[in-house]
Amino acid sequence: MTANTWLAKLSAVILASLFLGCAAQEIELSAAEYLSLGRDYMKEDDYRRAIPAFESAVLSSNTPEDARLAQFELSNAFFLRAENSWFTDEEGYLNAIAAYETYYDLYPNDRNERLVLYRLAYSYSLLSFPPRNDQSFTRSSLKYLNEYKRKFPRDNGEKNYEGVDSLLKRMTDKLAEHEYEVAKFYMRVKKAESAVQRLLYLLRSYPGSSFEQSALVMLTEITYKTPKLKSASKSYFDELSARFPDNEEIPILKKRYGW
């Protein structure tokens, strides 16, 4: 075999290999095959590879049912990847939220609704900032918790996670504390009427919160010390006394204001 003949054959083999390699890369699986592949990865807790498999399943779905299954599995993969991270994976929970909200919007009243609502509320709660900061995530968590309680009043959430009632109480308290802190800020800058409005909003919007008593005490004191609001002070004190007779501030306020 001459050198030229050998080089020609080698070139043909290389070209054939390149062609077959490109052809293999262009082979696409069906939605069902991508789903099966993703589920196999999930069994191994390999979320890194499961997520693109489910994303491909979503894109290649030809039926509504395939699309629904793929979107649900994708949402779960994002959520479980974030849950199994050794740190609070904010981006992971945001991806899970986006995927679950897409699912919830597309498939309302679906049989997976209970799990979807809970995981949305739970994910938002983990991203919630401290009470003095923006509370958009907390409000979103509370929105889904209230929806959960409306649709499943006898159910308390997903097993092995914080109960819905406990989470609902915690989110409600955080929002109430936020309003209470804003009211205190308004008092520091001498805006009594604005402080009163925030406290009234707290009482109206978050009944049963751990800050109701503090709000009523603060309302009693602010209004008493503000001439144009003083006439309302006794009514707030009376509400405090009637609803929370054991509050330790009651005898102090009585003595201070002569009631």
MIBA-952234 format. One record per residue (C-alpha): residue in three letters; residue number from 1; x, y, z. Coordinates in nm, 4 decimals, decimal comma. Layout:
REM MIBA-952234
ALA/NUM/X/Y/Z
...
//
This chain:
REM MIBA-952234
MET/1/0,0000/0,0000/0,0000
THR/2/0,1478/0,3309/-0,1029
ALA/3/0,1626/0,6266/0,1337
ASN/4/-0,0952/0,8123/-0,0749
THR/5/-0,3377/0,5182/-0,0656
TRP/6/-0,2963/0,4844/0,3120
LEU/7/-0,3600/0,8561/0,3658
ALA/8/-0,6690/0,8410/0,1457
LYS/9/-0,8143/0,5518/0,3469
LEU/10/-0,7324/0,7240/0,6767
SER/11/-0,9044/1,0413/0,5566
ALA/12/-1,2125/0,8408/0,4607
VAL/13/-1,2278/0,6805/0,8059
ILE/14/-1,1938/1,0175/0,9784
LEU/15/-1,4637/1,1726/0,7614
ALA/16/-1,6958/0,8787/0,8256
SER/17/-1,6386/0,9075/1,1998
LEU/18/-1,7120/1,2787/1,1954
PHE/19/-2,0285/1,2233/0,9927
LEU/20/-2,1542/0,9495/1,2240
GLY/21/-2,0696/1,1607/1,5299
CYS/22/-2,2680/1,4561/1,3995
ALA/23/-2,5581/1,2297/1,3082
ALA/24/-2,5601/1,0821/1,6589
GLN/25/-2,5682/1,4274/1,8119
GLU/26/-2,8662/1,5210/1,5974
ILE/27/-3,0752/1,2210/1,7095
GLU/28/-3,3662/1,3453/1,9196
LEU/29/-3,5653/1,1406/2,1686
SER/30/-3,9401/1,1516/2,2086
ALA/31/-4,1020/1,3294/2,5028
ALA/32/-4,1736/0,9928/2,6646
GLU/33/-3,8092/0,8900/2,6268
TYR/34/-3,6837/1,2172/2,7733
LEU/35/-3,9274/1,1704/3,0625
SER/36/-3,8023/0,8188/3,1238
LEU/37/-3,4425/0,9366/3,1104
GLY/38/-3,5110/1,2199/3,3535
ARG/39/-3,6857/0,9873/3,5961
ASP/40/-3,3897/0,7508/3,5882
TYR/41/-3,1631/1,0418/3,6789
MET/42/-3,4024/1,1419/3,9604
LYS/43/-3,3757/0,7927/4,1113
GLU/44/-3,0029/0,8539/4,1369
ASP/45/-3,0573/1,2063/4,2796
ASP/46/-2,8776/1,3357/3,9718
TYR/47/-3,0797/1,6572/3,9390
ARG/48/-2,8124/1,8238/3,7270
ARG/49/-2,8844/1,5829/3,4403
ALA/50/-3,2532/1,5297/3,5192
ILE/51/-3,3406/1,8972/3,4683
PRO/52/-3,2246/1,9247/3,1024
ALA/53/-3,3905/1,5899/3,0274
PHE/54/-3,7240/1,7199/3,1557
GLU/55/-3,6729/2,0523/2,9773
SER/56/-3,6256/1,8577/2,6526
ALA/57/-3,9399/1,6577/2,7343
VAL/58/-4,1371/1,9817/2,7702
LEU/59/-4,0077/2,1134/2,4368
SER/60/-4,0686/1,7891/2,2483
SER/61/-4,4156/1,7162/2,3860
ASN/62/-4,6791/1,6533/2,1220
THR/63/-4,9757/1,5993/2,3539
PRO/64/-5,1151/1,8032/2,6463
GLU/65/-5,0639/1,5097/2,8799
ASP/66/-4,6955/1,4732/2,7881
ALA/67/-4,6489/1,8465/2,8412
ARG/68/-4,8224/1,8339/3,1793
LEU/69/-4,6134/1,5420/3,3031
ALA/70/-4,2897/1,6983/3,1798
GLN/71/-4,3635/2,0357/3,3429
PHE/72/-4,4506/1,8681/3,6726
GLU/73/-4,1345/1,6561/3,6734
LEU/74/-3,9249/1,9594/3,5816
SER/75/-4,0736/2,1561/3,8722
ASN/76/-3,9998/1,8720/4,1142
ALA/77/-3,6429/1,8408/3,9873
PHE/78/-3,5732/2,2097/4,0454
PHE/79/-3,7291/2,1920/4,3925
LEU/80/-3,5475/1,8768/4,5044
ARG/81/-3,2168/2,0054/4,3704
ALA/82/-3,2569/2,3167/4,5856
GLU/83/-3,3710/2,1101/4,8845
ASN/84/-3,0712/1,8806/4,8631
SER/85/-2,8174/2,1585/4,8366
TRP/86/-2,5907/2,2005/5,1394
PHE/87/-2,6654/2,5752/5,1385
THR/88/-2,9833/2,7748/5,0841
ASP/89/-2,9995/2,7639/4,7059
GLU/90/-3,1866/3,0861/4,6312
GLU/91/-3,1548/3,0502/4,2547
GLY/92/-3,2730/2,6906/4,2793
TYR/93/-3,5865/2,7856/4,4717
LEU/94/-3,6560/3,0703/4,2285
ASN/95/-3,6342/2,8219/3,9407
ALA/96/-3,8678/2,5861/4,1267
ILE/97/-4,1126/2,8696/4,1910
ALA/98/-4,1127/2,9714/3,8232
ALA/99/-4,1694/2,6109/3,7129
TYR/100/-4,4445/2,5398/3,9667
GLU/101/-4,6223/2,8682/3,8925
THR/102/-4,6183/2,7835/3,5224
TYR/103/-4,7671/2,4444/3,6059
TYR/104/-5,0300/2,5944/3,8356
ASP/105/-5,1308/2,8531/3,5751
LEU/106/-5,1564/2,5957/3,2959
TYR/107/-5,3226/2,3180/3,4947
PRO/108/-5,5545/2,4624/3,7611
ASN/109/-5,7431/2,2130/3,9776
ASP/110/-5,4996/1,9420/3,8724
ARG/111/-5,4537/1,6311/4,0867
ASN/112/-5,1077/1,7592/4,1878
GLU/113/-5,2485/2,0914/4,3084
ARG/114/-5,2016/2,0143/4,6795
LEU/115/-4,8286/1,9483/4,6401
VAL/116/-4,7770/2,2408/4,4011
LEU/117/-4,9462/2,4921/4,6323
TYR/118/-4,7515/2,3717/4,9339
ARG/119/-4,4145/2,3792/4,7604
LEU/120/-4,4807/2,7273/4,6243
ALA/121/-4,5657/2,8553/4,9727
TYR/122/-4,2693/2,6741/5,1270
SER/123/-4,0196/2,7948/4,8639
TYR/124/-4,1314/3,1559/4,8967
SER/125/-4,1048/3,1299/5,2770
LEU/126/-3,7394/3,0229/5,2507
LEU/127/-3,6620/3,3292/5,0368
SER/128/-3,8494/3,5661/5,2698
PHE/129/-3,6408/3,8535/5,4081
PRO/130/-3,6302/3,9674/5,7755
PRO/131/-3,9286/4,1782/5,8920
ARG/132/-3,7588/4,5163/5,8403
ASN/133/-3,6921/4,4416/5,4732
ASP/134/-3,9134/4,3991/5,1678
GLN/135/-4,1834/4,1376/5,2258
SER/136/-4,2864/4,0498/4,8703
PHE/137/-4,1788/3,6862/4,9087
THR/138/-4,3583/3,6604/5,2425
ARG/139/-4,6795/3,7908/5,0880
SER/140/-4,6507/3,5415/4,8042
SER/141/-4,6003/3,2589/5,0532
LEU/142/-4,9063/3,3721/5,2477
LYS/143/-5,1110/3,3957/4,9264
TYR/144/-5,0446/3,0314/4,8414
LEU/145/-5,0952/2,9201/5,2023
ASN/146/-5,4376/3,0853/5,2125
GLU/147/-5,5237/2,9226/4,8794
TYR/148/-5,4130/2,5878/5,0204
LYS/149/-5,6289/2,6304/5,3322
ARG/150/-5,9261/2,7359/5,1207
LYS/151/-5,9045/2,4295/4,8976
PHE/152/-5,7792/2,1733/5,1505
PRO/153/-5,9036/2,2907/5,4921
ARG/154/-5,8419/1,9562/5,6645
ASP/155/-5,4945/1,9010/5,5270
ASN/156/-5,1752/2,0289/5,6916
GLY/157/-4,9224/2,0096/5,4121
GLU/158/-4,6558/1,7815/5,2777
LYS/159/-4,5184/1,5083/5,5006
ASN/160/-4,1694/1,5738/5,6456
TYR/161/-4,2049/1,9501/5,5930
GLU/162/-4,3272/2,2299/5,8173
GLY/163/-4,7049/2,2083/5,8619
VAL/164/-4,9278/2,4511/5,6761
ASP/165/-5,0755/2,5929/5,9988
SER/166/-4,7302/2,6546/6,1452
LEU/167/-4,6046/2,8121/5,8234
LEU/168/-4,9186/3,0244/5,7961
LYS/169/-4,8680/3,1543/6,1502
ARG/170/-4,5014/3,2306/6,0871
MET/171/-4,5654/3,4221/5,7640
THR/172/-4,8569/3,6131/5,9196
ASP/173/-4,6422/3,7123/6,2179
LYS/174/-4,3593/3,8257/5,9931
LEU/175/-4,5899/4,0533/5,7928
ALA/176/-4,7472/4,1878/6,1120
GLU/177/-4,4035/4,2548/6,2578
HIS/178/-4,3097/4,4393/5,9391
GLU/179/-4,6073/4,6749/5,9832
TYR/180/-4,5228/4,7183/6,3507
GLU/181/-4,1631/4,8131/6,2659
VAL/182/-4,2850/5,0614/6,0037
ALA/183/-4,5166/5,2176/6,2645
LYS/184/-4,2241/5,2529/6,5059
PHE/185/-4,0236/5,4215/6,2312
TYR/186/-4,3035/5,6708/6,1712
MET/187/-4,3069/5,7513/6,5406
ARG/188/-3,9330/5,8159/6,5370
VAL/189/-3,9807/6,0703/6,2579
LYS/190/-4,2833/6,2188/6,4386
LYS/191/-4,5536/6,1088/6,1937
ALA/192/-4,8147/5,9868/6,4384
GLU/193/-5,1029/5,9641/6,1933
SER/194/-4,9001/5,7480/5,9530
ALA/195/-4,8018/5,5229/6,2437
VAL/196/-5,1675/5,4836/6,3411
GLN/197/-5,2611/5,3890/5,9847
ARG/198/-4,9968/5,1159/5,9735
LEU/199/-5,1095/4,9745/6,3083
LEU/200/-5,4719/4,9724/6,1989
TYR/201/-5,3675/4,7972/5,8778
LEU/202/-5,1831/4,5384/6,0894
LEU/203/-5,4955/4,4658/6,2956
ARG/204/-5,7193/4,4548/5,9910
SER/205/-5,4946/4,2449/5,7671
TYR/206/-5,3329/4,0000/6,0088
PRO/207/-5,5895/3,8975/6,2698
GLY/208/-5,4547/3,6483/6,5202
SER/209/-5,0940/3,7586/6,4786
SER/210/-4,8558/3,7767/6,7725
PHE/211/-4,8406/4,1566/6,7335
GLU/212/-5,2065/4,2402/6,7941
GLN/213/-5,1553/4,3220/7,1627
SER/214/-4,8475/4,5349/7,0950
ALA/215/-5,0351/4,7191/6,8218
LEU/216/-5,3262/4,8011/7,0530
VAL/217/-5,0903/4,9213/7,3268
MET/218/-4,9080/5,1423/7,0802
LEU/219/-5,2338/5,2770/6,9359
THR/220/-5,3537/5,3659/7,2859
GLU/221/-5,0365/5,5600/7,3602
ILE/222/-4,9947/5,7317/7,0241
THR/223/-5,3517/5,8540/7,0051
TYR/224/-5,3535/5,9740/7,3671
LYS/225/-5,0442/6,1845/7,3020
THR/226/-5,1748/6,3267/6,9713
PRO/227/-5,4389/6,5976/7,0336
LYS/228/-5,6385/6,5412/6,7145
LEU/229/-5,6476/6,1629/6,7781
LYS/230/-5,6900/6,1616/7,1559
SER/231/-6,0622/6,0854/7,1481
ALA/232/-5,9917/5,7400/7,0015
SER/233/-5,7393/5,6402/7,2662
LYS/234/-5,9845/5,4981/7,5199
SER/235/-6,1519/5,2786/7,2575
TYR/236/-5,8205/5,1128/7,1742
PHE/237/-5,7531/5,0622/7,5442
ASP/238/-6,0980/4,9098/7,5917
GLU/239/-6,0382/4,6701/7,3027
LEU/240/-5,7053/4,5686/7,4529
SER/241/-5,8663/4,5090/7,7938
ALA/242/-6,1560/4,3093/7,6497
ARG/243/-5,9570/4,0873/7,4180
PHE/244/-5,6377/4,0463/7,6191
PRO/245/-5,7280/4,0979/7,9863
ASP/246/-5,3976/3,9480/8,1048
ASN/247/-5,1806/4,1922/7,9117
GLU/248/-4,9263/4,3361/8,1559
GLU/249/-4,9501/4,6845/8,0027
ILE/250/-5,3151/4,7301/8,1053
PRO/251/-5,2550/4,8339/8,4705
ILE/252/-4,9692/5,0601/8,3602
LEU/253/-5,1872/5,2367/8,1027
LYS/254/-5,4726/5,2662/8,3519
LYS/255/-5,2498/5,4371/8,6035
ARG/256/-5,0758/5,6533/8,3485
TYR/257/-5,3930/5,7889/8,1877
GLY/258/-5,6306/5,7749/8,4831
TRP/259/-5,8772/5,5225/8,3404
//
